Amino acid sequence: MRYAVETPQSAEEVPGGLLQVANVIDGAPGQVFHQGVQIEPRFEGQVRRYVDGSKTFDKPKDSIEAAPFTLYAGVDLPLLMQHNEAEPTVKDVFGRGEDRAVEAALQELVLNPAAVDLTPTPGTAVTNTRLALGLLEQYAASQYSGVPTLHTNRLGGNLMTEFADADNGNLKTRLGVRIAVGAGYSATGPSVAPAGTAWLYATGQVTLWRSALRTYPAVAAEDNREKALAEARYVPTVEAFVAAILIGA
């Protein structure tokens, strides 16, 4: 039987995920996480050249409404060997997996239902990632006056590295657009990406209201087990637009 030692800690956190580039708001009123939110989007009017004696006046877009979702982690430990360790363990598990779970939820609940597929030949990946990036950034500029955000998974992030700079471990394009490169973004976008390809999304600013993390430790004495649950609630909004393009090598 080998001698048990404490598990070594990871040297550093994995960079590049959504929580590093989104506008994360902590400490919101509790009603936000029961009712969701309604916000008025940034007014996106146009400046036009006057030519023919008539003028066009822009109207505000519809308000943005978003519903909450819940993420949780649960652990089940032996009571006699790991007493009082369930709660700190579940907090650690939640913290290390939060980014990935938020990315998956945002993609499923917000990005995919709203995405405009800009892939020139639907279902056929764009292998010139410079072209793909240009198509998305040009579309973003036509829809939004702010700085957009790009989203892709780890495969897509590696396809983009030739045309992006690293900023404290997070990628951004030559024009300064930040890229959320997350393990939580799956191959299922507007359609399922074939093997070796990935979806690259462009959006307006992502805002994420986040509740405090709550933990619920409990002892199951009859089974000699100690359990703990950690939960947090989130409300995500995306400004103005969502577009996507299929990329590959």
HELIX and SHEET records of a PDB file:
HELIX    1   1 LEU A   18  GLN A   20  5                                   3    
HELIX    2   2 VAL A   32  GLN A   35  1                                   4    
HELIX    3   3 ALA A   86  LEU A  106  1                                  21    
HELIX    4   4 GLN A  107  LEU A  111  3                                   5    
HELIX    5   5 ASN A  112  ALA A  114  1                                   3    
HELIX    6   6 THR A  129  GLN A  143  1                                  15    
HELIX    7   7 ARG A  154  MET A  160  1                                   7    
HELIX    8   8 THR A  161  PHE A  163  5                                   3    
HELIX    9   9 ALA A  221  ASP A  223  5                                   3    
SHEET    1   A 4 ASN A  23  ASP A  26  0                                        
SHEET    2   A 4 VAL A 206  ARG A 210  1                                        
SHEET    3   A 4 ARG A 225  VAL A 238 -1                                        
SHEET    4   A 4 PHE A  69  PRO A  78 -1                                        
SHEET    1   B 4 ASN A  23  ASP A  26  0                                        
SHEET    2   B 4 VAL A 206  ARG A 210  1                                        
SHEET    3   B 4 ARG A 225  VAL A 238 -1                                        
SHEET    4   B 4 ARG A 214  ALA A 220 -1                                        
SHEET    1   C 2 VAL A  37  ILE A  39  0                                        
SHEET    2   C 2 ILE A  64  ALA A  66 -1                                        
SHEET    1   D 7 VAL A 116  ASP A 117  0                                        
SHEET    2   D 7 VAL A 242  GLY A 248  1                                        
SHEET    3   D 7 THR A 197  THR A 203 -1                                        
SHEET    4   D 7 THR A 149  THR A 152 -1                                        
SHEET    5   D 7 ARG A 178  VAL A 181  1                                        
SHEET    6   D 7 ASN A 170  THR A 173 -1                                        
SHEET    7   D 7 ALA A 164  ASP A 167 -1                                        
END                                                                             
